[in-house]
């Protein structure tokens, strides 16, 4: 399955550059948690301060299971707290929401 998600970064060039540096080589435990959840490929793109994530998953993937596993993993929580230093919710996000699932509106 393929999912597209969006999130904003704080509109600060220095913070954006730091965020990108962290993603040049993510922590090994973060990569492991992503792969173990059933995500088989992940890419993040940026334009301005808007992020777009594309995820490919296998049949075992579930957003609920991933959220539960992340909540129980202190290293993932440390990473998420650090990333929130650079990120900000989209204007339409509900309280506590970060990455928002996008709806596919066209396919060729």
C-alpha positions in Angstrom: 0.0 0.0 0.0 1.2 3.6 -0.6 0.4 6.5 1.7 1.2 10.2 1.3 1.4 12.4 4.3 2.2 16.1 4.9 3.7 18.2 7.7 5.3 21.7 8.0 8.6 22.7 9.3 9.1 25.9 11.2 9.9 28.6 8.6 13.5 29.2 9.7 16.3 28.4 7.2 18.7 27.3 10.0 16.2 24.9 11.6 15.3 23.5 8.1 19.0 22.9 7.4 19.4 21.1 10.8 16.3 19.0 10.1 17.7 17.9 6.7 21.1 17.1 8.3 19.3 14.7 10.8 17.7 13.0 7.8 21.0 12.5 6.0 21.5 9.5 8.3 18.7 8.8 10.7 19.4 7.0 14.0 19.7 3.2 13.5 16.9 2.5 16.0 14.6 4.8 14.1 15.2 3.0 10.9 14.6 -0.3 12.6 11.3 0.9 14.1 10.2 2.0 10.6 11.1 -1.3 9.0 9.7 -3.4 11.8 6.3 -1.7 11.4 5.8 -2.9 7.9 7.1 0.2 6.1 9.1 -1.1 3.1 10.1 2.3 1.6 9.9 5.9 2.8 10.8 9.2 1.1 10.4 12.7 2.4 10.4 15.7 0.0 10.4 19.4 0.9 9.3 22.6 -0.8 9.8 25.7 1.3 8.8 24.6 4.8 6.2 22.0 3.6 7.1 18.3 3.9 5.6 15.5 1.8 6.2 11.9 2.9 5.6 8.9 0.7 5.4 5.5 2.4 5.2 2.0 0.8 4.0 -0.7 3.2 3.4 -4.4 3.3 0.2 -6.1 4.5 1.3 -6.1 8.1 1.4 -2.3 8.4 -1.2 -0.5 10.5 -1.1 3.2 11.6 -2.6 2.2 15.0 0.0 -0.5 15.6 2.8 1.8 14.5 1.5 4.5 16.9 1.4 2.0 19.8 4.9 0.7 19.1 6.3 4.2 18.8 4.6 5.3 22.1 6.2 2.3 23.9 9.7 3.0 22.4 11.7 5.6 24.4 14.2 6.1 21.6 11.4 6.8 19.1 9.9 9.2 21.6 13.3 11.0 22.0 13.5 11.3 18.2 9.9 12.5 17.9 10.5 15.1 20.6 13.7 16.3 18.8 12.0 16.4 15.4 9.2 18.5 16.9 11.8 21.2 17.6 11.8 21.7 13.8 8.3 20.7 12.8 4.9 22.5 13.2 1.4 21.2 12.6 -0.4 22.0 9.4 -3.0 24.8 9.8 -5.9 22.3 9.5 -4.4 19.7 12.0 -6.3 18.8 15.1 -4.5 19.2 18.5 -1.8 16.6 18.8 -1.7 15.7 15.1 1.6 15.8 13.2 1.9 14.1 9.9 -1.5 14.3 8.1 -2.6 11.6 5.7 -3.3 13.0 2.2 -6.1 11.9 -0.1 -5.2 10.8 -3.6 -7.2 12.9 -6.1 -5.5 11.8 -9.4 -3.7 8.9 -10.8 -2.3 8.3 -14.3 
